Amino acid sequence: MFAQLSKNIFLYASQSKMLNQAAKKWGLRFGASQVVAGETIESAIKKVRELNEKGLVCTLDHLGEFVSSREEAIEATQYNIRTLEAIHRAGVQSNLSVKLTQLGLDIDFDFCLNNMRQIVETAKRYNNFVRIDMEDSAHCQATLDLLHELRRTYDNVGTVIQAYLYRAEQDVKDLKGVSLRLVKGAYKEPPEVAFQEKQQIDENYMNIIRLHLLSGSYTAIATHDHNIIEKVKKFSKENNIPRNQFEFQMLYGFRTDMQQQLAKEGYTMRVYVPFGNDWFGYFMRRLAERPQNVAFALKGFFGK
């Protein structure tokens, strides 16, 4: 019960605009620097290069969401374009992940679509890939609608499906042939739209992983759960699924030994590398996911 209470507190904090604004003034304190790769593009590229040297590939995510003005969304769009340009100049192995609410989805769908087209076009020019992060369930359908529009023109864009949503299985079936990152889910969702029990979420997670792999589609399995990882390894061998059809993904700063072990075993291991000064919501969701993360953060804070 205490674990659920603390989870709810962290998830509530993650959505507080007042706390998010205050956190921008604090800088990367309270252990956040262990899981956020600095506040600038330069600091993020440096971390990506270090990870590449260890045999890991990356995806960069400029943190930020729920912007309220067109000016902020345009600024975020240009920042993401500059990030793609920096990846290209540095010659590092990294994709880009974006959040549509950072790019104006809550302001106007077509405005956001135009911003995304600029980003995906830039990525295409540099032979790179853009992943649209999935946010809370209220934005799910709009995200998939926007992806559908982009895929009329571009094949270098995909999205994320969250296993805790009841709709996940049907969405995976509908997105056959699209590169998907499959996750369990990190937002607080009501029982009307999402599974609440860990066992149910884990079962549906393996279900959608099997579905997407068997469809021949590229699949990114984003989890720190070693039990899931072992099941995926076993399933892929039993069904002759080539290693170039899937990858494992983990968050920057978490389970680094396992990340390097998977890379040594010959699997593609991609590290999700967040950066920027709008880090508070991301950090709170990571603390909410697992009680161990709180101890991890405190250790980082008091160890400074």
SEMI-932402 format. One record per residue: residue number from 1; x, y, z of N, C-alpha, C, O in turn. Coordinates in steps of 0.2 Angstrom, whole numbers, plus 5000, padded with zeros to 4 digits. Layout:
<sites>
NUM:X:Y:Z:X:Y:Z:X:Y:Z:X:Y:Z
...
</sites>
This chain:
<sites>
1:5004:4994:5000:5000:5000:5000:5004:5006:5000:5003:5011:4997
2:5010:5006:5004:5014:5012:5004:5017:5013:4997:5018:5019:4995
3:5019:5008:4994:5022:5008:4987:5017:5012:4982:5019:5016:4978
4:5011:5010:4983:5006:5013:4978:5005:5020:4980:5004:5024:4976
5:5005:5022:4987:5004:5029:4989:5010:5033:4986:5009:5038:4983
6:5016:5030:4987:5022:5034:4984:5022:5035:4977:5023:5040:4974
7:5019:5030:4973:5019:5030:4966:5014:5036:4964:5015:5040:4960
8:5008:5036:4967:5003:5041:4966:5006:5048:4967:5004:5053:4963
9:5010:5049:4973:5013:5055:4974:5017:5058:4969:5017:5063:4967
10:5022:5053:4967:5027:5055:4961:5023:5057:4955:5025:5061:4951
11:5018:5053:4953:5014:5054:4947:5011:5061:4947:5010:5064:4942
12:5008:5062:4953:5004:5069:4954:5009:5074:4953:5008:5079:4950
13:5015:5073:4956:5020:5079:4956:5023:5080:4949:5024:5085:4946
14:5023:5074:4945:5026:5075:4938:5021:5079:4933:5024:5082:4928
15:5015:5080:4935:5010:5084:4931:5009:5091:4934:5005:5095:4931
16:5013:5093:4939:5012:5099:4942:5017:5104:4938:5023:5104:4938
17:5013:5109:4935:5017:5114:4932:5021:5119:4936:5026:5121:4934
18:5018:5120:4942:5022:5124:4947:5029:5121:4949:5034:5124:4949
19:5029:5114:4950:5035:5111:4952:5039:5110:4946:5045:5111:4947
20:5037:5109:4940:5041:5109:4934:5045:5115:4933:5051:5115:4932
21:5041:5121:4934:5044:5128:4933:5050:5129:4939:5055:5131:4937
22:5048:5127:4945:5053:5127:4950:5059:5123:4949:5065:5125:4950
23:5058:5117:4946:5064:5112:4945:5069:5115:4940:5075:5114:4940
24:5066:5119:4935:5071:5122:4930:5076:5127:4933:5081:5128:4931
25:5074:5130:4939:5078:5134:4942:5083:5130:4947:5089:5133:4948
26:5081:5124:4949:5085:5120:4953:5091:5118:4949:5097:5117:4952
27:5090:5116:4943:5095:5113:4939:5095:5105:4941:5090:5103:4944
28:5099:5101:4938:5099:5094:4939:5101:5092:4946:5107:5089:4947
29:5097:5093:4951:5098:5091:4958:5094:5085:4959:5091:5082:4955
30:5095:5083:4966:5091:5077:4969:5092:5071:4965:5087:5067:4964
31:5098:5070:4962:5099:5063:4959:5097:5063:4952:5099:5058:4948
32:5094:5068:4949:5092:5068:4942:5098:5068:4937:5097:5065:4932
33:5104:5070:4939:5109:5070:4934:5112:5063:4933:5115:5062:4928
34:5109:5058:4937:5111:5051:4936:5107:5048:4930:5109:5043:4927
35:5101:5051:4929:5097:5049:4924:5095:5053:4918:5091:5052:4913
36:5098:5060:4918:5097:5065:4913:5104:5067:4911:5108:5069:4915
37:5105:5067:4904:5112:5068:4902:5113:5075:4901:5116:5077:4895
38:5112:5079:4906:5114:5086:4905:5108:5090:4902:5103:5088:4901
39:5110:5097:4902:5104:5101:4900:5105:5104:4893:5101:5108:4890
40:5111:5102:4889:5112:5105:4883:5113:5100:4878:5114:5094:4879
41:5113:5101:4871:5114:5097:4866:5121:5094:4866:5122:5088:4865
42:5126:5099:4868:5133:5097:4868:5134:5091:4874:5138:5087:4872
43:5131:5092:4879:5132:5087:4885:5129:5081:4883:5132:5075:4885
44:5123:5081:4880:5120:5075:4877:5124:5071:4872:5125:5065:4873
45:5127:5075:4867:5131:5071:4862:5137:5068:4865:5139:5063:4863
46:5140:5071:4870:5146:5069:4874:5144:5062:4877:5148:5057:4877
47:5138:5062:4880:5136:5055:4883:5135:5050:4878:5136:5044:4879
48:5132:5052:4873:5130:5047:4867:5137:5044:4865:5137:5038:4863
49:5142:5048:4864:5148:5046:4861:5151:5041:4866:5154:5036:4864
50:5151:5042:4872:5153:5038:4877:5150:5031:4877:5153:5026:4878
51:5143:5031:4876:5139:5025:4876:5141:5021:4870:5141:5015:4870
52:5141:5025:4864:5143:5021:4858:5150:5018:4858:5150:5012:4856
53:5154:5021:4862:5161:5017:4863:5161:5011:4867:5165:5007:4867
54:5155:5010:4870:5154:5004:4874:5150:4999:4870:5147:4994:4873
55:5148:5000:4864:5144:4996:4860:5137:4997:4860:5133:4993:4858
56:5135:5003:4863:5128:5004:4864:5126:5009:4859:5129:5014:4858
57:5120:5009:4856:5117:5014:4852:5112:5018:4856:5110:5016:4861
58:5109:5024:4853:5106:5028:4858:5099:5031:4854:5099:5031:4848
59:5095:5034:4858:5090:5039:4855:5090:5045:4860:5089:5044:4866
60:5090:5051:4857:5090:5057:4861:5083:5059:4862:5079:5059:4857
61:5082:5062:4868:5075:5065:4869:5076:5072:4873:5079:5072:4878
62:5074:5077:4869:5075:5084:4872:5068:5084:4877:5063:5085:4874
63:5069:5084:4883:5064:5084:4888:5059:5090:4887:5062:5096:4886
64:5053:5089:4888:5048:5094:4888:5041:5092:4886:5041:5088:4881
65:5036:5094:4888:5029:5092:4886:5024:5097:4888:5026:5102:4892
66:5018:5097:4885:5012:5101:4887:5014:5109:4887:5013:5112:4891
67:5017:5111:4881:5018:5118:4880:5011:5121:4878:5006:5118:4876
68:5011:5128:4880:5004:5131:4879:5004:5136:4874:4999:5140:4873
69:5010:5138:4871:5010:5143:4865:5013:5140:4859:5017:5136:4859
70:5011:5143:4854:5014:5142:4847:5022:5143:4847:5026:5140:4844
71:5023:5149:4850:5030:5151:4851:5035:5145:4854:5040:5143:4851
72:5032:5142:4860:5036:5137:4863:5037:5131:4859:5042:5128:4858
73:5031:5129:4855:5031:5123:4851:5036:5124:4845:5039:5119:4843
74:5036:5130:4842:5041:5131:4836:5048:5131:4839:5052:5128:4836
75:5049:5134:4845:5056:5134:4848:5058:5126:4849:5064:5125:4847
76:5053:5122:4851:5055:5115:4853:5056:5112:4846:5061:5107:4846
77:5052:5113:4841:5053:5110:4834:5060:5112:4832:5064:5107:4829
78:5062:5118:4832:5069:5120:4830:5075:5117:4834:5080:5115:4831
79:5073:5116:4840:5078:5113:4845:5079:5106:4843:5085:5103:4843
80:5074:5102:4841:5074:5095:4839:5078:5095:4832:5082:5090:4831
81:5077:5099:4828:5080:5099:4821:5088:5100:4823:5092:5097:4819
82:5090:5105:4827:5097:5106:4829:5100:5100:4832:5106:5099:4831
83:5096:5096:4836:5098:5090:4839:5100:5085:4833:5105:5082:4834
84:5096:5084:4828:5097:5080:4823:5103:5082:4819:5107:5078:4817
85:5104:5088:4818:5110:5091:4815:5116:5090:4819:5122:5088:4816
86:5116:5090:4825:5122:5089:4830:5123:5082:4829:5129:5080:4829
87:5118:5077:4829:5120:5070:4829:5124:5068:4822:5128:5065:4822
88:5121:5072:4817:5124:5070:4811:5132:5073:4811:5136:5070:4808
89:5133:5079:4813:5139:5082:4813:5144:5078:4817:5150:5077:4815
90:5142:5076:4823:5146:5072:4828:5147:5065:4825:5152:5061:4827
91:5143:5062:4821:5144:5055:4818:5143:5050:4823:5145:5045:4823
92:5138:5052:4828:5137:5047:4833:5131:5043:4831:5127:5045:4827
93:5130:5037:4834:5124:5033:4833:5118:5034:4837:5118:5032:4843
94:5114:5038:4835:5108:5040:4839:5102:5042:4835:5103:5045:4830
95:5096:5040:4837:5090:5042:4834:5087:5048:4838:5091:5050:4842
96:5081:5050:4836:5078:5055:4840:5071:5053:4843:5067:5050:4839
97:5069:5055:4849:5063:5054:4851:5060:5060:4853:5063:5065:4855
98:5053:5061:4851:5050:5067:4852:5043:5066:4856:5040:5061:4855
99:5040:5071:4859:5034:5071:4862:5029:5076:4858:5031:5082:4858
100:5024:5074:4856:5019:5078:4852:5017:5084:4856:5015:5090:4853
101:5015:5084:4863:5013:5089:4866:5018:5095:4867:5016:5101:4868
102:5025:5093:4866:5030:5098:4866:5030:5102:4859:5032:5107:4859
103:5027:5099:4854:5027:5102:4848:5020:5105:4846:5019:5106:4840
104:5016:5105:4851:5009:5109:4849:5003:5105:4848:4998:5107:4846
105:5003:5098:4850:4997:5094:4849:4991:5097:4852:4986:5096:4850
106:4992:5100:4858:4986:5102:4862:4984:5109:4860:4979:5112:4862
107:4988:5112:4855:4986:5119:4852:4982:5118:4846:4977:5121:4845
108:4985:5114:4841:4982:5113:4835:4985:5107:4832:4991:5106:4831
109:4981:5102:4829:4983:5096:4826:4987:5097:4820:4993:5094:4819
110:4985:5101:4815:4988:5103:4809:4995:5106:4810:5000:5105:4807
111:4995:5111:4815:5001:5114:4817:5006:5110:4820:5012:5110:4818
112:5004:5105:4824:5009:5100:4826:5011:5095:4821:5017:5094:4820
113:5007:5093:4816:5009:5089:4811:5014:5093:4806:5019:5090:4804
114:5013:5099:4805:5018:5103:4801:5025:5103:4805:5030:5103:4801
115:5025:5104:4811:5031:5104:4815:5034:5097:4815:5041:5097:4814
116:5030:5092:4815:5033:5085:4814:5036:5084:4808:5041:5081:4807
117:5033:5086:4803:5035:5085:4796:5042:5088:4795:5047:5085:4792
118:5043:5094:4798:5050:5097:4797:5055:5093:4801:5061:5092:4798
119:5053:5090:4806:5058:5086:4810:5060:5079:4806:5065:5078:4806
120:5054:5076:4804:5055:5070:4800:5059:5071:4794:5063:5067:4792
121:5057:5076:4790:5061:5078:4784:5068:5079:4785:5073:5076:4782
122:5070:5082:4791:5077:5083:4793:5080:5076:4794:5086:5075:4792
123:5077:5072:4798:5080:5066:4799:5081:5062:4793:5086:5058:4792
124:5076:5062:4788:5077:5058:4782:5083:5061:4778:5086:5057:4775
125:5084:5067:4778:5090:5070:4775:5096:5067:4777:5101:5066:4774
126:5096:5066:4784:5102:5063:4787:5102:5055:4788:5106:5053:4792
127:5097:5052:4785:5096:5045:4785:5096:5043:4793:5099:5038:4795
128:5091:5046:4796:5090:5045:4803:5083:5043:4804:5079:5044:4800
129:5081:5042:4811:5074:5039:4812:5071:5043:4818:5075:5045:4823
130:5065:5045:4818:5062:5048:4823:5056:5044:4827:5052:5041:4823
131:5057:5043:4833:5052:5040:4837:5047:5045:4841:5049:5049:4844
132:5041:5044:4839:5036:5048:4843:5034:5045:4849:5031:5039:4849
133:5036:5048:4855:5034:5045:4862:5026:5045:4863:5023:5050:4860
134:5024:5040:4866:5017:5040:4868:5016:5043:4875:5020:5042:4879
135:5011:5047:4875:5010:5051:4882:5004:5048:4885:5003:5042:4884
136:5000:5051:4889:4995:5048:4893:4989:5046:4888:4989:5048:4882
137:4984:5042:4890:4979:5039:4886:4975:5044:4882:4972:5043:4877
138:4974:5050:4885:4970:5056:4882:4973:5058:4875:4970:5061:4871
139:4980:5057:4874:4983:5059:4868:4985:5053:4864:4988:5054:4858
140:4982:5047:4865:4984:5041:4862:4981:5041:4854:4985:5040:4850
141:4975:5042:4854:4972:5042:4847:4975:5047:4842:4976:5046:4837
142:4976:5053:4845:4978:5059:4841:4985:5058:4839:4987:5059:4833
143:4989:5054:4843:4996:5053:4842:4996:5048:4836:5000:5048:4831
144:4992:5043:4836:4992:5038:4831:4989:5041:4824:4991:5039:4819
145:4984:5045:4825:4981:5049:4819:4987:5053:4815:4988:5053:4809
146:4991:5056:4820:4996:5060:4817:5002:5056:4814:5004:5057:4808
147:5003:5050:4817:5008:5045:4814:5006:5043:4807:5010:5043:4802
148:4999:5041:4807:4996:5039:4800:4997:5044:4795:4999:5042:4789
149:4996:5050:4796:4997:5056:4791:5005:5056:4789:5006:5057:4783
150:5009:5056:4794:5016:5056:4792:5018:5050:4788:5022:5051:4784
151:5016:5044:4790:5018:5038:4786:5015:5038:4779:5017:5034:4775
152:5011:5043:4777:5009:5043:4770:5015:5045:4766:5015:5044:4760
153:5020:5049:4769:5025:5052:4765:5032:5049:4768:5037:5048:4764
154:5033:5047:4774:5039:5045:4777:5039:5038:4780:5034:5036:4783
155:5044:5035:4779:5045:5028:4782:5050:5028:4788:5051:5023:4791
156:5053:5034:4790:5058:5034:4795:5055:5037:4801:5058:5041:4805
157:5049:5035:4803:5045:5037:4809:5041:5032:4812:5038:5028:4808
158:5041:5031:4818:5037:5026:4822:5035:5029:4828:5036:5035:4830
159:5032:5024:4832:5029:5027:4839:5030:5022:4844:5033:5017:4844
160:5026:5023:4850:5027:5018:4856:5020:5016:4857:5015:5019:4857
161:5019:5009:4859:5013:5007:4862:5014:5004:4869:5019:5001:4871
162:5009:5006:4873:5009:5005:4880:5005:4999:4882:4999:4999:4881
163:5008:4994:4885:5005:4987:4886:4999:4988:4891:4995:4983:4891
164:4999:4993:4896:4994:4993:4901:4988:4995:4898:4982:4995:4902
165:4987:4998:4892:4981:5000:4889:4977:4994:4886:4980:4990:4883
166:4971:4994:4887:4967:4988:4884:4967:4988:4877:4967:4983:4874
167:4968:4994:4874:4968:4995:4866:4975:4992:4863:4975:4992:4857
168:4980:4991:4867:4987:4990:4865:4987:4984:4859:4990:4985:4854
169:4984:4979:4861:4984:4973:4856:4981:4975:4849:4984:4973:4844
170:4975:4978:4849:4973:4980:4842:4977:4985:4839:4978:4985:4833
171:4980:4990:4843:4984:4995:4840:4990:4992:4837:4992:4994:4831
172:4993:4987:4840:4999:4983:4837:4997:4980:4831:5001:4980:4826
173:4991:4977:4831:4989:4973:4824:4988:4978:4819:4990:4977:4813
174:4985:4984:4820:4984:4989:4815:4991:4992:4813:4991:4995:4807
175:4996:4992:4817:5002:4995:4815:5007:4990:4813:5013:4991:4813
176:5005:4985:4810:5009:4980:4807:5014:4983:4802:5011:4987:4797
177:5020:4982:4802:5025:4985:4797:5028:4991:4799:5033:4994:4796
178:5026:4994:4805:5028:5000:4808:5033:4999:4813:5032:4994:4818
179:5039:5002:4814:5043:5001:4819:5040:5004:4826:5039:5010:4826
180:5040:4999:4831:5036:5001:4837:5041:5000:4843:5045:4995:4843
181:5041:5005:4847:5044:5003:4854:5038:5001:4858:5033:5004:4859
182:5039:4995:4861:5034:4992:4866:5036:4993:4873:5042:4991:4875
183:5032:4996:4877:5033:4998:4884:5027:4995:4888:5022:4994:4886
184:5029:4995:4895:5023:4993:4899:5019:4999:4901:5012:4998:4901
185:5022:5005:4901:5018:5011:4902:5019:5015:4909:5021:5011:4914
186:5020:5021:4909:5022:5025:4915:5018:5030:4918:5020:5034:4922
187:5012:5031:4915:5007:5036:4917:5002:5033:4922:5001:5027:4922
188:4999:5037:4926:4993:5035:4930:4987:5035:4926:4984:5040:4924
189:4984:5029:4924:4978:5028:4920:4973:5025:4924:4974:5021:4928
190:4966:5027:4923:4961:5024:4926:4959:5017:4924:4961:5015:4918
191:4956:5013:4928:4954:5006:4926:4949:5006:4920:4948:5000:4917
192:4946:5011:4918:4942:5011:4912:4946:5010:4906:4943:5008:4901
193:4952:5012:4906:4956:5011:4900:4962:5007:4901:4965:5005:4895
194:4964:5005:4907:4971:5002:4908:4970:4997:4913:4967:4997:4918
195:4975:4991:4912:4976:4986:4917:4979:4990:4923:4983:4994:4922
196:4977:4987:4929:4980:4990:4935:4985:4985:4939:4989:4987:4942
197:4984:4979:4937:4988:4974:4941:4995:4972:4937:4994:4972:4930
198:5000:4972:4940:5007:4970:4937:5006:4964:4933:5009:4964:4927
199:5003:4959:4935:5003:4952:4931:5000:4953:4925:5002:4951:4920
200:4994:4957:4925:4990:4958:4919:4994:4962:4914:4994:4960:4908
201:4998:4967:4916:5002:4971:4912:5007:4967:4909:5009:4968:4903
202:5011:4963:4913:5016:4959:4910:5014:4954:4905:5017:4953:4900
203:5008:4951:4906:5006:4946:4902:5004:4950:4895:5005:4947:4890
204:5001:4955:4895:4999:4959:4889:5005:4962:4886:5006:4962:4879
205:5010:4963:4890:5017:4966:4887:5020:4960:4882:5022:4961:4877
206:5020:4954:4885:5023:4948:4881:5019:4947:4875:5021:4945:4870
207:5012:4948:4876:5007:4946:4871:5009:4951:4865:5009:4949:4859
208:5009:4957:4866:5010:4962:4860:5017:4961:4857:5018:4963:4851
209:5022:4960:4862:5029:4958:4859:5029:4953:4854:5031:4953:4848
210:5026:4947:4856:5025:4941:4851:5022:4943:4845:5024:4941:4839
211:5016:4947:4846:5012:4949:4840:5016:4952:4835:5016:4951:4829
212:5020:4958:4837:5023:4962:4833:5029:4958:4829:5031:4959:4824
213:5033:4954:4833:5038:4950:4831:5036:4945:4825:5039:4945:4820
214:5031:4942:4827:5028:4937:4822:5025:4940:4816:5025:4937:4811
215:5024:4946:4816:5021:4950:4810:5027:4952:4805:5026:4954:4800
216:5033:4951:4808:5039:4953:4804:5041:4960:4804:5045:4962:4801
217:5038:4963:4809:5039:4970:4810:5045:4972:4815:5046:4968:4819
218:5048:4977:4814:5054:4979:4818:5051:4981:4825:5046:4985:4826
219:5054:4978:4830:5051:4979:4837:5057:4981:4842:5062:4978:4842
220:5056:4986:4845:5060:4988:4851:5057:4987:4857:5051:4989:4859
221:5060:4982:4861:5057:4980:4868:5061:4984:4873:5067:4983:4875
222:5057:4989:4876:5060:4994:4881:5058:4992:4888:5052:4993:4890
223:5062:4988:4891:5061:4986:4898:5067:4985:4902:5073:4984:4899
224:5067:4985:4908:5073:4984:4913:5071:4977:4916:5075:4975:4920
225:5066:4974:4914:5064:4968:4917:5068:4962:4914:5066:4960:4909
226:5072:4959:4918:5076:4953:4916:5072:4947:4914:5074:4943:4909
227:5067:4946:4917:5062:4940:4916:5059:4941:4909:5059:4936:4905
228:5057:4947:4907:5054:4948:4900:5060:4948:4895:5059:4945:4890
229:5066:4950:4897:5071:4950:4892:5073:4943:4890:5074:4941:4884
230:5073:4938:4895:5075:4931:4894:5069:4928:4890:5071:4924:4886
231:5063:4930:4891:5057:4927:4888:5058:4929:4880:5057:4925:4876
232:5060:4935:4879:5061:4937:4872:5066:4934:4869:5066:4932:4863
233:5072:4933:4872:5077:4929:4869:5075:4922:4867:5077:4920:4862
234:5072:4919:4872:5069:4912:4870:5064:4912:4865:5065:4907:4860
235:5060:4916:4865:5054:4916:4860:5058:4918:4853:5056:4915:4848
236:5062:4922:4852:5065:4924:4846:5069:4918:4843:5069:4917:4837
237:5073:4914:4847:5076:4908:4845:5071:4903:4843:5072:4900:4837
238:5066:4902:4847:5061:4896:4845:5058:4898:4838:5056:4893:4835
239:5057:4904:4837:5053:4906:4831:5057:4909:4825:5055:4912:4820
240:5064:4908:4826:5069:4910:4821:5068:4917:4818:5068:4919:4813
241:5067:4921:4824:5067:4929:4822:5074:4932:4822:5077:4931:4827
242:5076:4934:4817:5083:4937:4816:5084:4943:4821:5080:4946:4823
243:5090:4943:4824:5092:4948:4828:5091:4955:4825:5091:4960:4829
244:5092:4956:4819:5091:4963:4816:5084:4965:4815:5082:4970:4812
245:5079:4961:4818:5072:4963:4818:5070:4966:4824:5064:4968:4825
246:5074:4966:4829:5072:4968:4836:5078:4971:4839:5084:4970:4838
247:5077:4975:4844:5082:4978:4849:5079:4978:4856:5073:4979:4857
248:5084:4978:4861:5082:4980:4868:5083:4987:4869:5088:4990:4866
249:5079:4990:4873:5080:4997:4875:5080:4998:4883:5075:4995:4886
250:5084:5002:4885:5084:5004:4892:5085:5011:4893:5087:5015:4889
251:5083:5014:4899:5084:5021:4900:5091:5023:4903:5095:5018:4906
252:5094:5028:4901:5100:5031:4903:5101:5031:4910:5097:5033:4914
253:5106:5028:4913:5107:5028:4920:5105:5022:4924:5106:5021:4930
254:5101:5017:4921:5098:5012:4924:5101:5005:4921:5101:5004:4915
255:5102:5000:4926:5104:4994:4924:5110:4994:4918:5110:4990:4913
256:5115:4998:4920:5120:4998:4915:5124:4992:4913:5126:4991:4908
257:5125:4988:4919:5128:4981:4918:5125:4977:4913:5128:4974:4908
258:5118:4977:4914:5114:4973:4909:5114:4975:4902:5114:4972:4897
259:5114:4982:4901:5115:4985:4895:5121:4983:4891:5120:4980:4885
260:5126:4983:4894:5133:4981:4891:5133:4973:4890:5136:4971:4885
261:5130:4969:4894:5130:4962:4893:5126:4960:4887:5128:4956:4883
262:5120:4963:4886:5116:4962:4880:5120:4964:4874:5120:4960:4869
263:5123:4970:4874:5127:4972:4868:5133:4966:4867:5134:4965:4861
264:5136:4964:4872:5141:4959:4871:5139:4952:4868:5142:4949:4865
265:5132:4951:4870:5129:4945:4867:5127:4946:4860:5125:4941:4857
266:5128:4952:4857:5127:4953:4850:5120:4955:4849:5118:4956:4843
267:5116:4957:4854:5110:4961:4853:5110:4968:4852:5115:4971:4855
268:5106:4971:4848:5106:4978:4848:5103:4981:4854:5098:4979:4856
269:5107:4985:4858:5105:4988:4864:5105:4996:4864:5110:4999:4863
270:5099:4998:4864:5098:5006:4863:5097:5009:4870:5092:5007:4873
271:5100:5014:4871:5099:5018:4877:5095:5024:4876:5097:5028:4871
272:5090:5025:4879:5086:5031:4879:5089:5037:4883:5089:5036:4889
273:5091:5042:4880:5095:5047:4883:5092:5054:4883:5092:5057:4878
274:5088:5055:4889:5085:5062:4890:5090:5067:4892:5095:5066:4895
275:5088:5073:4889:5092:5079:4891:5088:5085:4891:5082:5085:4888
276:5090:5091:4894:5087:5097:4894:5085:5099:4901:5086:5096:4906
277:5083:5106:4902:5081:5108:4908:5074:5107:4911:5072:5108:4916
278:5070:5104:4906:5063:5102:4908:5063:5095:4910:5059:5091:4907
279:5066:5093:4915:5068:5086:4917:5063:5084:4923:5063:5078:4924
280:5059:5088:4926:5056:5086:4932:5051:5081:4931:5050:5076:4935
281:5046:5082:4926:5041:5077:4925:5044:5070:4923:5041:5065:4926
282:5049:5070:4919:5052:5063:4917:5055:5060:4923:5054:5054:4925
283:5058:5064:4928:5062:5061:4934:5056:5058:4938:5057:5053:4941
284:5051:5062:4939:5046:5060:4944:5043:5053:4942:5041:5049:4946
285:5042:5052:4935:5039:5046:4933:5043:5040:4934:5041:5035:4935
286:5050:5042:4933:5055:5036:4934:5055:5034:4942:5055:5028:4943
287:5054:5039:4946:5054:5037:4953:5047:5033:4955:5047:5029:4959
288:5042:5035:4951:5035:5032:4952:5035:5024:4950:5032:5020:4953
289:5039:5023:4945:5039:5016:4942:5041:5011:4947:5038:5005:4947
290:5047:5012:4950:5049:5006:4955:5052:5009:4961:5055:5015:4961
291:5050:5007:4967:5053:5009:4973:5060:5010:4973:5063:5014:4977
292:5064:5005:4970:5071:5005:4970:5074:5011:4967:5079:5013:4969
293:5070:5014:4963:5073:5021:4959:5073:5026:4964:5077:5031:4963
294:5069:5026:4970:5069:5032:4975:5076:5031:4978:5079:5036:4979
295:5078:5025:4980:5084:5024:4984:5090:5026:4979:5095:5029:4982
296:5089:5024:4973:5094:5026:4968:5096:5033:4967:5101:5035:4967
297:5090:5037:4967:5091:5044:4967:5094:5047:4973:5098:5052:4973
298:5091:5045:4979:5094:5048:4985:5101:5046:4986:5105:5050:4988
299:5103:5040:4984:5111:5039:4984:5115:5044:4980:5120:5046:4982
300:5112:5045:4974:5115:5050:4969:5115:5057:4972:5120:5061:4971
301:5110:5059:4976:5110:5066:4978:5115:5066:4984:5118:5071:4984
302:5114:5062:4989:5119:5062:4995:5126:5060:4993:5130:5062:4997
303:5127:5057:4988:5134:5055:4986:5138:5061:4983:5144:5060:4981
304:5134:5067:4981:5138:5072:4978:5142:5076:4983:5145:5081:4981
</sites>
